[in-house]
Amino acid sequence: MRIQLMINTAICLLLLGWTLLPEPVRGWLFLPLWALAVVLVFSGSIEAARLRRRAWLGQYLQAGSPWNHLLRGGVLMISRHLLLALVLANLMLVKLLIMNPWLWLVLLLNLPLLAGLTAGVRARLQRHAKPEVVRPLARRIIVPVNVSLLLLVYLLVSLNLSQPNLVGQSWLGAMSGNLPASSASGTLPGMLMHFQQTLELTAQWALQNTLGGQGSGSFLGLLGWSLFFLTSGTFLWAWVRLLVGAEALRERNR
């Protein structure tokens, strides 16, 4: 638990320090950090996929069947989860660049909770699961649990942060008047950051105008909440996958 907490804290502080760097340096380091994030997210994702596949094969196939080897997962499974890791890592890094400091505090405070939950789940599984799957199974269980808890706190904090007043404005007016200009708009991180900011501002615009009674409340409410949970949920899923992936990679190379 202590080693896991130290590694996760180091990852969190590394990414926080990166977001505080001046723009040219931050842009230069984007690709190396993206590669690191892809490796960690992929490690957590492929471990969970192989665990699911092993359970499926054990349930339906006999131990001596050659289909165990053919269906255990190869290039297609690796390619699918590698592509998923590429997308999730990219979205996560871009979100970190524009995230409010209070939300950074939420991520930092979640680190000891994640370590404690993982230790608790492992202790319970040791009495029931096979020894070789205790740790991978604990990581698989803890991802949706921790993401759900994080999303709840993330929602409460986000709704209490100061936001621009968008009530009564058109969507184009809200975008043109409130999207910040970026000196890195010509770079890949800059373009992705602009896209992420557009999605988040659209969610704020839809929710504020729903509460303000402007336009079609049901449509705007659905749009706002859908965008909020889509962007926040995807980011938090990638973040937790990154952390559990670091532990999975460390255990595999131990």
C-alpha positions as CSV (number, residue, x, y, z in Angstrom):
1,M,0.0,0.0,0.0
2,R,2.8,2.4,0.9
3,I,4.7,1.7,-2.4
4,Q,1.5,2.1,-4.4
5,L,0.8,5.4,-2.7
6,M,4.3,6.7,-3.3
7,I,4.2,5.8,-7.0
8,N,0.8,7.3,-7.6
9,T,1.8,10.5,-5.8
10,A,4.9,10.8,-7.9
11,I,2.9,10.4,-11.1
12,C,0.4,13.0,-9.9
13,L,3.1,15.5,-8.9
14,L,4.9,14.9,-12.2
15,L,1.8,15.7,-14.2
16,L,0.9,18.7,-12.0
17,G,4.4,20.1,-12.5
18,W,4.1,19.6,-16.2
19,T,0.9,21.7,-16.4
20,L,2.7,24.5,-14.5
21,L,5.6,24.8,-17.0
22,P,5.7,27.6,-19.5
23,E,4.1,26.9,-22.9
24,P,7.2,26.0,-25.1
25,V,8.5,23.5,-22.6
26,R,5.1,22.1,-21.9
27,G,4.5,21.5,-25.6
28,W,7.9,19.8,-26.0
29,L,7.1,17.4,-23.1
30,F,3.6,16.5,-24.3
31,L,4.6,13.6,-26.5
32,P,7.0,11.9,-24.0
33,L,4.3,12.2,-21.3
34,W,1.7,11.0,-23.7
35,A,3.8,7.9,-24.4
36,L,4.2,7.3,-20.6
37,A,0.5,7.7,-20.0
38,V,-0.4,5.3,-22.9
39,V,1.9,2.6,-21.4
40,L,0.3,2.9,-18.0
41,V,-3.3,3.1,-19.2
42,F,-2.7,0.2,-21.5
43,S,-1.1,-1.9,-18.7
44,G,-4.2,-1.5,-16.6
45,S,-6.7,-2.0,-19.5
46,I,-5.0,-5.1,-21.0
47,E,-4.7,-6.8,-17.6
48,A,-8.4,-6.4,-16.9
49,A,-9.2,-7.7,-20.5
50,R,-7.1,-10.8,-20.1
51,L,-8.6,-11.5,-16.7
52,R,-12.1,-11.3,-18.2
53,R,-11.0,-13.5,-21.1
54,R,-9.5,-16.1,-18.8
55,A,-12.6,-16.3,-16.7
56,W,-14.7,-16.7,-19.9
57,L,-12.5,-19.5,-21.2
58,G,-12.5,-21.3,-17.9
59,Q,-16.3,-21.2,-17.7
60,Y,-17.0,-22.5,-21.1
61,L,-14.0,-24.5,-22.3
62,Q,-12.3,-27.7,-21.0
63,A,-8.7,-27.3,-19.8
64,G,-7.4,-29.5,-22.7
65,S,-9.2,-27.7,-25.5
66,P,-7.0,-26.1,-28.1
67,W,-9.5,-23.2,-28.2
68,N,-8.0,-22.0,-24.9
69,H,-4.8,-21.0,-26.8
70,L,-6.6,-19.6,-29.9
71,L,-9.1,-17.4,-27.9
72,R,-6.9,-16.2,-25.0
73,G,-6.3,-12.9,-26.8
74,G,-3.6,-11.8,-29.1
75,V,-2.9,-9.1,-31.7
76,L,-6.6,-8.0,-32.0
77,M,-7.0,-7.6,-28.2
78,I,-3.7,-5.8,-27.8
79,S,-4.5,-3.5,-30.8
80,R,-7.9,-2.6,-29.5
81,H,-6.7,-1.7,-26.0
82,L,-3.7,0.1,-27.3
83,L,-5.9,2.3,-29.5
84,L,-8.1,2.9,-26.4
85,A,-5.1,3.8,-24.4
86,L,-3.9,6.3,-27.0
87,V,-7.3,8.1,-27.0
88,L,-7.8,8.0,-23.2
89,A,-4.2,9.2,-22.4
90,N,-4.6,12.1,-24.9
91,L,-7.9,13.2,-23.5
92,M,-6.6,12.9,-19.9
93,L,-3.5,15.1,-20.5
94,V,-5.5,17.8,-22.3
95,K,-8.0,17.8,-19.4
96,L,-5.2,18.2,-16.9
97,L,-4.0,21.3,-18.7
98,I,-7.2,23.2,-18.2
99,M,-8.3,21.8,-14.9
100,N,-9.2,24.0,-11.9
101,P,-6.8,23.8,-8.9
102,W,-9.6,22.6,-6.7
103,L,-10.2,19.6,-9.0
104,W,-6.4,18.9,-8.8
105,L,-6.9,18.8,-5.0
106,V,-9.7,16.2,-5.4
107,L,-7.3,14.0,-7.4
108,L,-4.5,14.4,-4.8
109,L,-6.8,13.6,-1.9
110,N,-8.1,10.5,-3.7
111,L,-4.7,8.9,-3.8
112,P,-4.7,7.6,-0.2
113,L,-8.3,6.6,-0.6
114,L,-7.4,4.5,-3.7
115,A,-4.6,2.8,-1.8
116,G,-6.8,2.1,1.2
117,L,-9.7,0.7,-1.0
118,T,-7.2,-1.5,-2.9
119,A,-5.8,-2.9,0.3
120,G,-9.2,-3.6,1.7
121,V,-10.5,-5.3,-1.5
122,R,-7.3,-7.5,-1.6
123,A,-7.8,-8.5,2.1
124,R,-11.3,-9.7,1.3
125,L,-10.4,-11.5,-1.9
126,Q,-7.5,-13.4,-0.3
127,R,-10.1,-15.5,1.6
128,H,-12.0,-16.5,-1.6
129,A,-9.9,-16.0,-4.8
130,K,-7.0,-17.9,-6.1
131,P,-3.7,-16.3,-5.0
132,E,-2.5,-15.6,-8.6
133,V,-5.6,-13.5,-9.4
134,V,-6.1,-11.6,-6.1
135,R,-4.2,-8.5,-7.1
136,P,-5.4,-8.3,-10.8
137,L,-9.0,-8.9,-9.6
138,A,-8.7,-6.3,-6.9
139,R,-7.5,-3.7,-9.5
140,R,-10.4,-4.7,-11.8
141,I,-13.0,-4.2,-9.0
142,I,-11.5,-1.0,-7.7
143,V,-11.6,0.9,-11.0
144,P,-15.4,1.4,-11.3
145,V,-15.7,1.8,-7.5
146,N,-13.1,4.6,-7.3
147,V,-14.3,6.2,-10.5
148,S,-17.8,6.4,-9.1
149,L,-16.7,8.0,-5.9
150,L,-14.4,10.4,-7.7
151,L,-17.2,11.4,-10.1
152,L,-19.5,12.2,-7.2
153,V,-17.0,14.4,-5.5
154,Y,-15.9,15.9,-8.9
155,L,-19.5,16.8,-9.6
156,L,-20.1,18.5,-6.2
157,V,-16.8,20.5,-6.5
158,S,-17.5,21.5,-10.2
159,L,-20.9,22.8,-9.4
160,N,-19.6,25.1,-6.7
161,L,-16.8,26.6,-8.8
162,S,-17.1,30.1,-10.3
163,Q,-18.3,30.0,-13.9
164,P,-19.1,32.7,-16.5
165,N,-22.7,33.8,-16.7
166,L,-24.1,32.3,-19.9
167,V,-27.8,32.6,-19.2
168,G,-29.7,34.1,-22.2
169,Q,-26.7,34.0,-24.5
170,S,-26.7,32.1,-27.8
171,W,-24.3,29.2,-28.2
172,L,-22.1,31.1,-30.6
173,G,-22.1,34.2,-28.4
174,A,-21.1,32.1,-25.4
175,M,-18.3,30.5,-27.3
176,S,-16.9,33.6,-28.9
177,G,-17.0,35.6,-25.6
178,N,-15.7,33.1,-23.1
179,L,-13.3,30.7,-24.9
180,P,-9.8,31.8,-23.8
181,A,-7.2,32.5,-26.5
182,S,-4.2,30.2,-26.6
183,S,-0.7,30.9,-27.8
184,A,-0.4,27.2,-28.6
185,S,-3.5,27.0,-30.8
186,G,-1.4,25.8,-33.8
187,T,0.0,22.8,-31.9
188,L,-1.7,19.5,-31.3
189,P,-2.1,20.0,-27.5
190,G,-3.4,23.5,-28.2
191,M,-6.1,22.3,-30.7
192,L,-7.1,19.5,-28.4
193,M,-7.3,21.9,-25.4
194,H,-9.5,24.3,-27.4
195,F,-11.8,21.4,-28.3
196,Q,-12.0,20.3,-24.6
197,Q,-12.8,23.8,-23.5
198,T,-15.5,24.1,-26.1
199,L,-17.2,20.9,-24.8
200,E,-17.0,22.0,-21.2
201,L,-18.3,25.5,-22.0
202,T,-21.1,24.0,-24.0
203,A,-22.1,21.9,-21.0
204,Q,-22.0,25.0,-18.8
205,W,-24.1,27.0,-21.3
206,A,-26.7,24.2,-21.6
207,L,-27.0,23.7,-17.9
208,Q,-27.2,27.4,-17.1
209,N,-29.9,28.1,-19.7
210,T,-31.8,25.0,-18.5
211,L,-31.9,26.4,-14.9
212,G,-32.6,29.9,-16.2
213,G,-35.6,28.7,-18.1
214,Q,-34.3,29.7,-21.5
215,G,-35.2,27.7,-24.6
216,S,-36.0,24.0,-24.6
217,G,-35.2,23.1,-21.0
218,S,-35.4,19.3,-21.4
219,F,-33.1,19.3,-24.5
220,L,-30.5,21.6,-23.0
221,G,-30.6,19.8,-19.7
222,L,-30.0,16.5,-21.4
223,L,-27.2,18.0,-23.6
224,G,-25.5,19.6,-20.6
225,W,-25.6,16.6,-18.3
226,S,-24.6,14.3,-21.1
227,L,-21.6,16.4,-22.0
228,F,-20.6,16.8,-18.3
229,F,-20.7,13.1,-17.5
230,L,-19.1,12.1,-20.8
231,T,-16.1,14.4,-20.4
232,S,-15.7,14.0,-16.7
233,G,-16.4,10.3,-16.6
234,T,-14.0,9.6,-19.5
235,F,-11.3,11.7,-17.9
236,L,-11.6,10.0,-14.4
237,W,-11.7,6.6,-16.0
238,A,-8.5,7.3,-17.8
239,W,-7.0,8.7,-14.6
240,V,-7.8,5.7,-12.4
241,R,-6.7,3.4,-15.2
242,L,-3.4,5.2,-15.3
243,L,-2.8,4.7,-11.6
244,V,-3.8,1.1,-11.4
245,G,-1.8,0.5,-14.6
246,A,1.3,1.8,-12.9
247,E,0.9,-0.8,-10.1
248,A,0.2,-3.6,-12.7
249,L,3.3,-2.7,-14.6
250,R,5.4,-2.6,-11.5
251,E,4.2,-6.1,-10.4
252,R,4.7,-7.6,-13.8
253,N,8.3,-6.4,-13.9
254,R,9.1,-7.3,-10.3
